[in-house]
Amino acid sequence: MHEFSFNGQRQDEKVTEVVKNHPFILFWPGIQTVLACAVGAGIMIFFPESQISGVLLLIFIVVGIGIFGRAYYNYSQSVLIATNQRILYVHQDGFWKRKITETDLNKIQDVSSETKGLLKSMLKFGDLIIRTAGATAGTEIIVNDIPNPYEVQQRIAKMRQ
């Protein structure tokens, strides 16, 4: 792994793991984008004489690009960072909503993984759940749609020891 650093990194802290979402999460937004552009093109093909068809084509293309752009931005900005001292999870949800959660390794009580469904099982991606000391139900760190969640779970469990 190449050298990775981040804002707020402690002086003696070393990054041991960087986990991004599985690229498959871009599949459905990609389909929606193609459908939006196809609907706009269909309107243009079936109503070529109408002045509004060009405007509708443009609107559908902009909406399609917006759908995919938002999904790609969320994908590119969300990351789980494991260091020799703590776990940080940056979750991007839209253009203006970012949640950063961190916990020290010695506060982690339980790490589990979950893979639901045929497609996720075939493509080997799922969720990682990190429970910490003092956490109440619903406040655990849940990292959705990462590749090989069981392997990440095992590596974090070894880091805790």
C-alpha positions as CSV (number, residue, x, y, z in Angstrom):
1,M,0.0,0.0,0.0
2,H,1.3,3.5,-0.8
3,E,1.8,6.1,1.9
4,F,-1.6,7.5,3.0
5,S,-2.1,10.5,5.3
6,F,-5.0,12.6,6.3
7,N,-5.9,15.8,8.2
8,G,-5.8,15.3,11.9
9,Q,-3.4,12.4,11.8
10,R,-1.4,12.1,15.0
11,Q,2.4,12.4,15.0
12,D,3.1,8.7,15.8
13,E,0.0,7.3,14.0
14,K,0.4,5.0,11.0
15,V,-2.3,4.1,8.5
16,T,-2.7,0.4,8.3
17,E,-5.9,0.1,6.2
18,V,-7.9,2.3,3.8
19,V,-11.2,0.9,2.6
20,K,-13.5,2.4,0.0
21,N,-17.0,1.4,-1.0
22,H,-17.4,-1.3,-3.6
23,P,-17.7,0.2,-7.1
24,F,-20.9,-1.7,-7.7
25,I,-22.8,1.0,-5.8
26,L,-22.4,3.1,-8.9
27,F,-24.4,0.6,-11.0
28,W,-27.9,1.8,-10.2
29,P,-27.2,5.5,-10.5
30,G,-25.5,4.7,-13.8
31,I,-28.7,2.9,-15.0
32,Q,-30.8,5.8,-13.9
33,T,-28.5,8.2,-15.8
34,V,-28.7,6.1,-19.0
35,L,-32.5,5.9,-18.6
36,A,-32.9,9.7,-18.1
37,C,-30.8,10.4,-21.2
38,A,-32.7,7.8,-23.2
39,V,-36.0,9.3,-22.2
40,G,-34.7,12.7,-23.3
41,A,-33.5,11.3,-26.6
42,G,-36.8,9.5,-27.1
43,I,-38.7,12.7,-26.8
44,M,-36.4,14.3,-29.3
45,I,-36.8,11.5,-31.7
46,F,-40.6,11.1,-31.5
47,F,-41.3,14.9,-31.4
48,P,-38.6,16.5,-33.5
49,E,-40.7,19.4,-34.6
50,S,-41.6,20.5,-31.1
51,Q,-39.6,23.4,-29.7
52,I,-40.0,22.0,-26.2
53,S,-38.3,18.6,-27.0
54,G,-34.9,20.2,-27.1
55,V,-35.4,21.8,-23.7
56,L,-36.7,18.4,-22.3
57,L,-33.7,16.6,-23.7
58,L,-31.4,19.1,-21.9
59,I,-33.3,18.7,-18.7
60,F,-33.2,14.9,-18.8
61,I,-29.5,15.0,-19.5
62,V,-28.7,17.4,-16.7
63,V,-30.9,15.4,-14.2
64,G,-29.1,12.2,-15.3
65,I,-25.7,13.7,-14.9
66,G,-26.7,15.1,-11.5
67,I,-27.9,11.7,-10.3
68,F,-24.6,10.0,-11.3
69,G,-22.5,13.0,-10.2
70,R,-23.9,12.9,-6.7
71,A,-23.5,9.1,-6.5
72,Y,-19.9,9.3,-7.7
73,Y,-19.1,12.1,-5.3
74,N,-20.4,10.1,-2.4
75,Y,-18.4,7.1,-3.5
76,S,-15.2,9.0,-4.0
77,Q,-15.4,10.9,-0.7
78,S,-16.5,8.1,1.7
79,V,-13.6,6.1,3.3
80,L,-12.8,3.9,6.3
81,I,-9.3,4.6,7.6
82,A,-7.8,2.2,10.2
83,T,-4.6,3.3,11.9
84,N,-2.5,1.7,14.6
85,Q,-4.4,3.8,17.1
86,R,-8.0,4.4,15.9
87,I,-10.6,3.9,13.3
88,L,-12.0,6.8,11.3
89,Y,-15.0,6.6,9.0
90,V,-15.8,9.5,6.7
91,H,-19.3,9.1,5.2
92,Q,-20.3,11.5,2.5
93,D,-24.1,11.7,2.0
94,G,-24.8,14.2,-0.8
95,F,-22.8,17.3,-1.7
96,W,-23.2,19.1,1.6
97,K,-23.5,16.4,4.3
98,R,-20.5,14.6,5.7
99,K,-20.3,12.6,8.9
100,I,-16.9,11.7,10.4
101,T,-16.8,9.1,13.1
102,E,-13.7,8.0,15.0
103,T,-13.0,5.6,17.8
104,D,-9.8,4.5,19.5
105,L,-8.9,0.8,19.0
106,N,-9.0,0.1,22.7
107,K,-12.7,1.3,22.8
108,I,-13.9,-1.2,20.2
109,Q,-15.8,-4.0,21.8
110,D,-17.1,-6.0,18.8
111,V,-16.5,-6.0,15.0
112,S,-18.9,-7.9,12.8
113,S,-19.7,-8.1,9.1
114,E,-22.8,-8.8,7.2
115,T,-23.5,-9.8,3.6
116,K,-27.1,-10.0,2.5
117,G,-28.4,-11.2,-0.9
118,L,-27.2,-13.2,-3.9
119,L,-25.6,-10.3,-5.7
120,K,-23.6,-9.1,-2.7
121,S,-22.5,-12.7,-2.0
122,M,-21.4,-13.2,-5.6
123,L,-19.5,-9.9,-5.8
124,K,-18.2,-10.3,-2.2
125,F,-19.3,-7.0,-0.7
126,G,-21.3,-6.1,2.4
127,D,-21.4,-4.2,5.6
128,L,-19.0,-3.8,8.5
129,I,-20.4,-3.1,12.0
130,I,-18.1,-1.7,14.7
131,R,-19.5,-1.5,18.2
132,T,-17.7,0.6,20.8
133,A,-17.7,0.8,24.6
134,G,-20.5,3.0,25.8
135,A,-22.3,2.9,22.5
136,T,-26.0,2.7,22.6
137,A,-28.2,0.8,20.0
138,G,-28.0,2.6,16.7
139,T,-24.8,4.5,17.5
140,E,-22.3,1.9,16.2
141,I,-20.2,2.6,13.2
142,I,-21.8,1.0,10.2
143,V,-19.8,1.0,6.9
144,N,-22.0,-0.1,4.1
145,D,-21.1,-1.8,0.9
146,I,-17.4,-2.5,1.2
147,P,-15.4,-5.2,-0.6
148,N,-14.6,-8.3,1.5
149,P,-16.2,-7.1,4.8
150,Y,-15.2,-10.3,6.6
151,E,-11.5,-9.9,5.7
152,V,-11.7,-6.2,6.9
153,Q,-13.4,-7.4,10.1
154,Q,-10.6,-9.9,10.8
155,R,-7.8,-7.4,10.2
156,I,-9.5,-4.9,12.6
157,A,-10.0,-7.6,15.2
158,K,-6.2,-8.5,14.9
159,M,-5.3,-4.8,15.3
160,R,-7.3,-4.6,18.6
161,Q,-5.2,-7.3,20.2
